[in-house]
Amino acid sequence: MSTENEGTAVPPAPSAPPPPADAPAASAPQGAHPGSAPAAGDPYGPPASQAHHDRGESTSAPDPSWPPPPPPSTPAYGAGGAGHGAAGQGGGGWGAGWGAAHQQPAPKNGRGRGGLVAAVLVAALVAGGLGGGLGYTLARENDSGGSTTVSAGTTGGNVKRDPGTVAAVVAAALPSTVTIEAASSSGEGGTGTGFVFDKQGHIVTNNHVVAEAVDGGNLSATFPDGKKYEAEVVGNAQGYDVAVIKLKNAPSDLKPLTLGNSDDVAVGDSTIAIGAPFGLSDTVTTGIISAKNRPVASSDGSGSKASYMSALQTDASINPGNSGGPLLDAQGNVIGINSAIQSTSNGGFGTGQAGSIGLGFAIPINQAKYVAQELIENGKPVYAKIGASVSLEDTTNGAKITEQGVGGTEPVDPGGPADKAGLKPGDVITKLDDRVIDSGPTLIGEIWTHKPGDEVTITYERGGKERTTELTLGSRVGDS
């Protein structure tokens, strides 16, 4: 799927694994990278032959040490860091797609926030035209009479919002969200969103929002009251698409948003999204949770790096610039990080970016919280892995362990988790605990919802017979 970055063509999405018995879940659209060649990748296991390298390179198989490559056909995020790309259409292999990234487009050389300016100008012109015509009509009709307008202030008292209403929830949460501007040393970059994670000044957002500023460049965060702070990247996780930045000279009165429990979210629950779509800061949209456990793969646009998630799906309007912003429940608790959208066409203020069609995807907050804490403590992400390379082809039969690893390495790490559990090349994994696995990317997304050391039950097929085995997940530190 594509997140806020620009979306490329949207390939057909792989079917979604059925929801667990206790919670309904829709079939899974994936945010895959565009591509046609099959890729292989173990969530940090040895790469498989004829598959993309774990880092998404077009090598024969994914590298066991890095997150698998983008599934063939995954649309890229777009430039600007405002959002991810969900999947695209077409293209074989896992990646057939899901959505275009909703990230803010990168400003052209020397123009900085040109895209934002253009968007504001278009809006201003439309409003100006309406205002001018309306003003003339009113003036003509009221030439002979005085004004009959009654201002709200004359009725007495201030308007109050009842607790629990969207307005009341937003009033409490909005002051703890920020609009992030990130640019590389060459000026390439874009706009995204983030939210206050703790009182020390840490802000959580998407990796693709701040990617341009990771190795130098400029990074700032602006609060709704207009106060702007320079910031620095504390840590970023490409595979999870999560990053943590820290405000320089952070104020002492920061109010972290309350984190909810994304495992308790149910389809039909109300949602509120806050962000800066197309650079329009502090924008609020509402909707519901329309599906859970949606496998989504997205790319950074280079075709060499992929992010995978088992996402919360919402119909709250999410557009380029919303990436990294909080998805709230009806009580104002953060249940996810808005990261990707499915889109069928381009458009929006003349930017050529894809816009919302009511299919947005958020990283569950339980996963994002774990990743953020690791980044704050160690500066690097820690990924769970099974220690085996799997094909990234888009299938509905399961995740097949490939026959060969990258560069002639073993497809199953000797002495690794999969090896100890008795898994072999050619085995097709069809379930992880109670989650149905229909492809390699789906398996990766599910594995990454766990932590290293977690014990899981793997259901697989070998020689036409179904078997099960217990597996203790291993770990991989860093994105490379």
LINFENCOR-V844752 format. One record per residue. N is the residue number from 1. OMEGA is omega in degrees with one decimal (none if undefined). BURIAL is b if it has 16 or more other ideal C-beta (glycine too) atoms within 10 Angstrom, else e. D_CENTER is the distance of its C-alpha to the mean C-alpha in whole Angstrom. Layout:
N,OMEGA,BURIAL,D_CENTER  N,OMEGA,BURIAL,D_CENTER
//
This chain:
1,179.8,b,9  2,179.1,b,8  3,-171.2,b,6  4,-179.6,b,8  5,-176.1,b,10  6,-178.6,b,13  7,173.8,b,13  8,-178.9,b,16  9,-178.1,b,18  10,-179.8,b,16  11,179.4,b,17  12,-178.7,b,19  13,177.7,b,16  14,-179.5,b,18  15,-177.2,b,19  16,179.6,b,17  17,179.8,b,19  18,-179.0,b,21  19,178.2,b,20  20,-176.4,e,22  21,-175.2,e,26  22,179.0,e,25  23,-178.4,e,22  24,176.9,e,22  25,-177.5,b,19  26,178.0,b,18  27,-168.4,b,18  28,172.8,b,15  29,-179.8,b,13  30,175.8,b,12  31,-177.0,b,9  32,178.3,b,12  33,179.1,b,13  34,179.4,b,17  35,-179.6,b,20  36,-177.2,e,23  37,178.4,b,24  38,178.6,b,23  39,179.1,b,21  40,177.4,b,22  41,175.8,b,20  42,177.2,b,20  43,-179.9,b,18  44,176.5,b,20  45,-177.4,b,23  46,-177.7,b,25  47,179.9,b,24  48,-175.1,b,26  49,-179.5,b,28  50,177.4,b,27  51,178.0,b,24  52,178.0,b,21  53,-177.1,b,21  54,-176.5,b,19  55,175.2,b,17  56,-179.1,b,17  57,-177.0,b,21  58,178.3,e,23  59,-174.9,b,25  60,-179.1,b,27  61,-178.1,b,25  62,-179.8,b,22  63,-176.6,b,23  64,-173.7,b,23  65,-176.3,b,22  66,-179.1,b,19  67,-177.1,b,16  68,-179.5,b,17  69,179.2,b,16  70,178.3,b,14  71,179.5,b,16  72,178.5,b,18  73,177.6,b,17  74,-179.3,b,13  75,-178.8,b,13  76,179.7,b,12  77,158.9,b,10  78,-178.9,b,13  79,173.7,b,14  80,175.5,b,14  81,178.9,b,11  82,-180.0,b,10  83,-178.3,b,7  84,174.7,b,6  85,178.2,b,8  86,-173.2,b,8  87,176.8,b,12  88,179.8,b,15  89,174.5,b,18  90,177.4,b,21  91,179.3,b,22  92,175.3,b,23  93,-174.0,b,21  94,178.2,b,18  95,-177.3,b,16  96,-157.2,b,17  97,-175.5,b,15  98,167.1,b,12  99,178.2,b,11  100,-176.6,b,11  101,179.5,b,9  102,-177.9,b,9  103,-179.9,b,10  104,-178.8,b,14  105,-179.2,b,16  106,-179.9,b,18  107,179.9,b,21  108,-177.2,e,24  109,173.7,e,27  110,-176.5,e,29  111,175.6,e,27  112,-175.2,e,24  113,-178.3,b,23  114,-177.7,e,24  115,-179.0,b,22  116,-179.2,b,21  117,-179.4,e,25  118,-178.2,b,25  119,-178.9,b,23  120,-179.6,e,25  121,-179.9,e,28  122,-179.7,e,28  123,-178.0,e,27  124,-179.8,e,30  125,179.2,e,32  126,-179.3,e,32  127,-178.3,e,32  128,-180.0,e,35  129,179.9,e,37  130,-178.0,e,37  131,-178.4,e,38  132,-178.8,e,41  133,-179.0,e,42  134,-179.4,e,42  135,-179.4,e,44  136,-179.3,e,46  137,-179.0,e,47  138,-178.6,e,47  139,-177.8,e,50  140,-177.5,e,52  141,-176.4,e,52  142,-178.3,e,53  143,-172.6,e,55  144,-176.8,e,58  145,178.2,e,56  146,-178.3,e,54  147,176.8,e,51  148,-178.2,e,50  149,176.4,e,47  150,-178.2,e,46  151,-178.9,e,44  152,-177.0,e,42  153,-176.6,e,43  154,179.9,e,47  155,175.9,e,46  156,176.2,e,45  157,177.5,e,43  158,179.2,e,39  159,179.8,e,36  160,179.7,e,35  161,-179.5,e,32  162,177.2,e,32  163,178.3,e,30  164,176.9,e,27  165,179.0,e,27  166,-179.1,b,23  167,-179.5,e,25  168,179.3,e,26  169,-179.4,b,23  170,-179.8,b,22  171,179.9,e,25  172,-175.0,e,24  173,-174.3,b,20  174,-179.6,e,20  175,-178.7,b,22  176,174.8,b,20  177,-179.2,b,17  178,172.1,b,17  179,-175.5,b,16  180,173.7,b,15  181,-178.7,b,17  182,179.3,b,17  183,177.9,b,19  184,179.8,b,21  185,179.6,e,25  186,177.4,e,25  187,179.0,b,24  188,179.3,b,21  189,-178.0,b,17  190,-174.9,b,16  191,177.0,b,15  192,-175.2,b,12  193,176.6,b,12  194,178.0,b,12  195,-176.8,b,14  196,-177.1,b,18  197,178.9,b,17  198,-176.5,b,21  199,179.6,e,24  200,177.5,e,24  201,177.9,b,22  202,179.5,b,19  203,178.5,b,16  204,179.8,b,12  205,175.3,b,9  206,175.0,b,7  207,-175.2,b,9  208,177.5,b,9  209,-174.6,b,10  210,-174.8,b,13  211,-177.9,b,13  212,-175.4,b,16  213,-177.2,b,18  214,-178.9,b,18  215,-178.0,e,21  216,-178.7,e,23  217,-176.3,b,23  218,-178.1,b,22  219,179.1,b,20  220,178.9,b,20  221,-178.1,b,19  222,178.8,b,21  223,-179.6,b,22  224,179.5,e,23  225,177.1,e,26  226,-179.4,e,26  227,-174.8,e,26  228,-178.5,e,25  229,172.4,b,24  230,-177.0,e,24  231,177.2,b,21  232,-179.9,e,21  233,178.5,b,18  234,179.6,b,19  235,179.1,b,16  236,-178.6,b,13  237,-179.4,b,12  238,-176.3,b,11  239,179.5,b,11  240,-173.2,b,8  241,177.1,b,6  242,176.8,b,8  243,175.5,b,11  244,174.7,b,14  245,179.1,b,17  246,179.7,b,20  247,173.5,b,22  248,-177.5,e,25  249,-178.1,e,28  250,178.8,b,26  251,-176.4,e,28  252,-175.2,e,30  253,-180.0,e,29  254,178.9,b,25  255,179.5,e,24  256,175.2,b,21  257,178.8,b,19  258,179.8,e,20  259,179.3,b,17  260,178.4,b,18  261,-175.8,e,18  262,177.8,b,15  263,-177.5,e,17  264,-179.1,e,20  265,179.5,b,18  266,176.3,e,19  267,-177.4,b,19  268,177.2,e,20  269,178.8,b,20  270,178.8,b,19  271,176.2,b,16  272,179.2,b,16  273,177.9,b,13  274,179.9,b,14  275,-178.5,b,13  276,-178.1,b,15  277,-178.6,b,14  278,176.9,b,16  279,-179.1,b,17  280,-173.2,b,19  281,172.5,b,18  282,178.1,b,19  283,-178.0,b,18  284,175.5,b,18  285,-178.4,b,17  286,179.1,b,18  287,177.9,b,17  288,170.1,e,17  289,-176.6,b,15  290,175.7,b,16  291,176.8,b,15  292,174.7,b,14  293,-179.3,b,13  294,-179.6,b,12  295,-177.0,b,11  296,175.9,b,9  297,179.7,b,9  298,-175.4,b,8  299,177.9,b,10  300,177.6,b,11  301,-178.2,b,14  302,-179.6,e,17  303,-176.8,b,17  304,-179.1,b,17  305,-178.9,b,14  306,174.0,b,11  307,-178.1,b,8  308,176.9,b,9  309,170.6,b,8  310,-162.3,b,10  311,167.4,b,8  312,179.6,b,10  313,179.9,b,11  314,175.9,b,12  315,174.0,b,15  316,-176.3,b,14  317,178.5,b,14  318,-176.8,b,11  319,177.6,b,12  320,-177.7,b,11  321,177.0,b,12  322,-176.7,b,10  323,177.8,b,7  324,-178.2,b,7  325,-177.8,b,10  326,168.9,b,11  327,-174.9,b,11  328,171.0,b,15  329,-175.2,b,17  330,178.7,e,21  331,179.1,e,22  332,177.5,b,20  333,178.4,b,18  334,178.4,b,14  335,179.4,b,13  336,175.8,b,9  337,-179.6,b,7  338,-171.4,b,5  339,-174.4,b,2  340,175.9,b,4  341,170.1,b,8  342,-179.1,b,11  343,-178.3,b,14  344,-178.6,e,18  345,178.7,e,19  346,175.7,e,19  347,177.6,e,20  348,175.5,b,20  349,175.7,b,22  350,-177.3,e,23  351,-177.9,b,20  352,179.9,e,20  353,176.7,b,16  354,180.0,b,15  355,-175.3,b,15  356,171.2,b,14  357,177.7,b,16  358,177.0,e,15  359,179.8,b,12  360,-176.3,b,9  361,-177.2,b,6  362,175.3,b,5  363,179.7,b,6  364,-174.5,b,10  365,178.9,b,11  366,178.0,b,14  367,-177.6,b,12  368,179.6,b,10  369,178.6,b,14  370,-179.0,b,16  371,-178.9,b,14  372,179.9,b,14  373,177.7,e,18  374,-179.0,b,18  375,179.6,b,17  376,-176.9,b,20  377,-173.3,e,22  378,179.9,e,22  379,-179.5,e,20  380,178.7,e,19  381,175.5,b,16  382,-177.7,b,18  383,172.8,b,17  384,179.3,b,19  385,176.3,b,21  386,178.6,b,23  387,177.0,b,25  388,178.2,b,25  389,177.9,b,24  390,179.4,b,23  391,178.3,b,23  392,177.6,b,20  393,-179.8,b,21  394,179.5,b,20  395,175.4,b,23  396,-175.9,e,23  397,-178.0,e,26  398,179.8,b,24  399,-175.8,b,23  400,175.3,b,26  401,-173.4,b,27  402,-176.6,b,28  403,-177.6,b,32  404,179.4,b,31  405,-179.6,b,29  406,177.0,b,28  407,178.3,e,31  408,178.6,e,33  409,-179.3,b,32  410,178.8,b,32  411,175.3,b,29  412,-178.1,b,30  413,176.8,b,30  414,179.4,e,33  415,179.9,e,34  416,-178.1,b,30  417,-178.2,b,28  418,180.0,b,28  419,-179.5,b,32  420,-179.3,b,33  421,177.2,b,32  422,179.1,e,34  423,-177.2,b,31  424,176.1,e,33  425,-179.2,b,32  426,176.4,e,32  427,179.5,b,30  428,-179.1,b,28  429,-177.0,b,26  430,178.1,b,25  431,170.5,b,24  432,-169.7,b,23  433,-177.7,e,24  434,-179.8,e,24  435,176.8,b,21  436,179.6,b,22  437,-177.7,b,21  438,-179.4,b,21  439,178.2,b,20  440,-179.9,b,19  441,178.1,b,15  442,178.4,b,15  443,-179.2,b,17  444,179.8,b,15  445,-179.8,b,12  446,179.4,b,15  447,-177.1,b,17  448,172.5,b,14  449,178.9,b,14  450,177.3,b,17  451,175.8,e,19  452,-179.6,b,22  453,178.0,e,25  454,176.2,e,24  455,-179.2,e,26  456,176.9,b,25  457,-179.5,e,27  458,174.0,b,27  459,-176.4,b,28  460,178.4,b,29  461,177.2,b,32  462,179.9,e,35  463,178.7,e,37  464,-180.0,e,37  465,179.7,e,37  466,179.5,e,34  467,175.7,e,34  468,178.1,e,32  469,177.1,b,32  470,-177.0,e,30  471,175.8,b,28  472,-175.5,e,27  473,177.7,b,24  474,-177.7,b,24  475,176.3,e,22  476,-179.5,b,21  477,176.2,e,21  478,-178.5,b,19  479,-178.6,b,17  480,none,e,20
//
